[in-house]
Amino acid sequence: MEGRTRSGGAEGRPPSRPAVLGQDHLALLGEAGVVHGWSRGEVLMRRGEPGDRAILLQQGLVKITTEAVNGYTSLLAFRGPGELVGELAVLDGGNRSATVTAVRPVRGVIIAAARFAVLLQEHGDLALAVLRGVSGRLRHSDGHREALGSRSAGVRIAHVLLEFAERHGTPASDWAPAALAVPMTQQELAGAAGTSRESVVRTLRDLHDLGIVGTARGIIVVLDPARLNSWNPDCG
């Protein structure tokens, strides 16, 4: 089928990043720190800060962003329950390379860097799982760039939107039976897809006219994930 040539098809999509922390790992980490809550919009970690702690997310959703010197903000990823944030700066002792912000109310366990290091030293399987998690993210990022690097802006936008919807979208049946709401602005989608906001506006307008997406304040709703998966703006 012609539509399957777009990046949403199996051949054009970068590899998924599987979860690597098992229940035993989550229990160890959950007992190693202090539970804390963050409101929507609150910053958990800020770029440039020292890596003095890692956080195990238990509830909610955060976004990982970085800002260029010209003020352009790129959305790197979302993270949800069962995932770590801030562990890379703890592992290498460097400053944080990105900012972590709550998209929905978040609960997590704050683990001091020294305690995190002791856990990794005492539990080799946990250390291996954490390293696999970091490696998986790097591989996913490389695969993402390779899969989308030569593709048009419209294809990149559609792919990124579908990936975020599948991983972190919430059911929005009041929009459509299979709809998924993504807590992402048009500017954030542009940053994640490596394109301009103008390109995002054009692409979303085309998808809206086809009945594939809808928009509201601060969210983009994928009304029909299957059609978004097969949509190819480059095929006329």
C-alpha positions in Angstrom: 0.0 0.0 0.0 1.2 3.5 -0.9 0.6 4.9 2.5 2.9 2.5 4.3 6.0 4.2 2.7 5.8 7.0 5.3 7.8 7.1 8.4 4.9 5.8 10.5 5.2 2.4 8.8 7.3 -0.3 10.3 10.3 0.2 8.0 10.6 3.9 8.5 10.3 4.1 12.3 13.2 4.1 14.7 13.4 1.2 17.2 11.2 1.5 20.2 12.9 1.9 23.6 11.9 -0.9 25.9 11.5 -0.5 29.6 14.5 -2.0 31.5 13.7 -1.5 35.2 12.0 -4.5 36.7 9.8 -4.6 39.8 12.8 -5.5 42.0 14.7 -2.5 40.7 11.8 -0.2 41.2 11.4 -1.4 44.8 15.1 -0.9 45.6 15.0 2.6 44.1 11.6 3.4 45.8 13.0 2.6 49.2 16.2 4.6 48.7 14.9 8.2 48.7 12.2 10.6 49.7 8.8 10.8 48.0 8.0 14.3 46.7 5.3 15.8 44.6 5.4 18.4 41.8 2.6 20.5 40.4 1.9 20.8 36.7 4.5 23.3 35.2 6.9 22.9 38.1 10.6 22.3 37.2 12.0 19.1 38.8 15.5 19.7 37.4 17.1 22.5 35.4 19.7 22.5 32.8 23.2 23.5 34.1 22.5 22.4 37.7 24.8 19.9 39.3 23.8 16.2 39.2 23.2 15.9 42.9 20.1 13.6 42.6 18.1 11.2 40.4 14.4 10.9 40.5 12.3 7.8 40.0 9.0 8.8 38.6 6.0 7.0 40.1 3.0 9.0 38.9 2.4 11.7 36.3 4.4 12.8 33.2 7.4 15.1 32.6 8.9 16.6 29.5 12.6 16.8 28.9 13.7 20.0 27.1 16.8 21.9 26.1 17.3 25.4 25.0 19.7 26.7 22.4 21.6 29.9 22.7 19.2 31.6 20.4 16.3 30.7 22.7 14.9 27.9 20.6 13.5 25.1 22.8 13.7 21.5 21.7 11.5 18.8 23.2 13.6 15.8 23.6 11.3 13.3 25.3 8.5 12.6 27.7 9.1 10.3 30.8 6.5 8.6 32.8 6.0 6.1 35.7 8.8 3.6 36.2 11.4 5.8 34.5 14.4 7.6 35.9 15.3 11.2 35.2 18.6 12.9 36.1 20.6 9.7 36.3 23.0 10.5 33.6 24.4 13.6 35.4 24.7 11.5 38.5 26.6 8.8 36.7 29.1 11.1 35.0 29.3 13.8 37.6 28.6 16.5 35.1 26.0 19.3 35.1 22.5 18.6 33.8 22.1 18.8 30.0 18.4 19.3 30.0 15.4 20.6 32.0 12.7 18.4 33.4 9.3 19.9 33.8 6.0 18.4 35.1 3.4 18.1 32.3 0.9 16.5 34.7 1.0 16.4 38.5 4.0 14.2 39.4 5.0 12.0 42.3 8.5 10.6 42.5 11.3 9.4 44.7 14.3 11.8 45.1 17.5 9.7 45.4 20.6 11.6 46.5 23.6 11.0 44.2 25.7 9.3 46.9 22.9 6.9 47.8 22.3 6.2 44.1 26.0 5.4 43.6 25.9 3.0 46.6 22.9 1.2 45.2 24.6 0.6 41.9 27.8 -0.6 43.6 25.8 -3.1 45.8 23.4 -4.3 43.2 25.1 -5.2 39.9 21.8 -6.1 38.2 20.4 -2.7 39.0 23.6 -1.0 37.7 23.3 -3.0 34.5 19.6 -2.1 34.1 20.3 1.6 34.5 23.2 1.5 32.0 20.9 -0.4 29.6 18.3 2.3 30.0 20.8 5.1 29.2 22.2 3.0 26.2 18.6 2.4 25.0 17.8 6.1 25.0 21.0 6.9 23.1 20.3 4.2 20.5 16.7 5.4 20.2 17.9 8.9 19.7 20.4 7.8 17.0 17.7 5.7 15.3 15.3 8.6 15.4 17.7 10.9 13.6 18.7 8.3 11.1 15.1 7.4 10.2 14.0 11.0 9.9 17.1 12.8 8.8 16.3 12.7 5.0 12.6 13.0 5.3 10.4 16.0 4.7 9.1 18.2 7.5 5.6 16.9 7.2 6.7 13.3 7.5 8.9 14.2 10.5 6.1 16.0 12.2 3.6 13.2 11.7 6.0 10.6 12.9 7.0 12.4 16.1 3.3 13.1 16.9 2.4 9.5 16.4 5.3 8.2 18.5 4.5 10.6 21.4 0.8 9.7 21.2 1.5 6.0 21.3 3.9 6.3 24.2 2.3 9.0 26.3 -1.1 9.9 24.9 -4.2 9.7 27.1 -7.5 8.4 25.8 -9.7 11.2 24.5 -12.9 9.3 23.6 -14.9 12.6 23.8 -13.1 13.6 20.6 -13.2 10.2 18.8 -13.3 6.5 19.8 -9.6 5.9 19.3 -8.3 9.4 20.0 -5.2 10.1 22.0 -4.4 13.5 23.5 -0.8 14.6 23.6 0.2 17.3 26.1 2.4 19.1 23.5 2.3 22.6 22.1 2.9 23.4 18.4 6.3 24.9 19.3 7.3 21.8 21.2 6.3 19.6 18.3 8.4 21.7 16.0 11.4 21.3 18.4 10.9 17.6 18.6 10.6 17.2 14.9 13.5 19.6 14.1 11.5 21.9 12.0 9.8 25.3 12.2 6.6 26.2 13.9 5.3 27.3 10.5 5.8 23.8 9.1 3.9 22.4 12.1 1.0 24.8 11.6 0.7 23.8 7.9 1.0 20.1 8.6 -1.6 20.2 11.4 -3.9 22.1 9.2 -3.7 19.4 6.6 -4.2 16.7 9.1 -7.1 18.6 10.7 -8.8 18.9 7.3 -8.5 15.2 6.8 -10.0 14.5 10.3 -6.8 12.9 11.6 -5.9 15.4 14.3 -7.6 18.1 16.5 -6.1 20.8 18.6 -6.9 22.6 21.9 -5.0 24.8 24.3 -1.7 23.0 25.1 -2.7 19.7 23.5 -2.8 18.0 20.2 -5.3 15.2 19.8 -4.6 12.3 17.4 -8.2 11.5 16.4 -7.2 8.5 14.2 -3.8 6.9 15.0 -4.2 4.3 12.2 -4.7 7.0 9.6 -1.8 9.1 11.0 0.4 6.0 10.8 -0.4 5.6 7.0 -0.5 9.2 6.0 2.2 10.3 3.6 2.2 14.0 2.6 4.9 13.3 0.0 2.7 11.1 -2.2 0.4 13.9 -3.3 
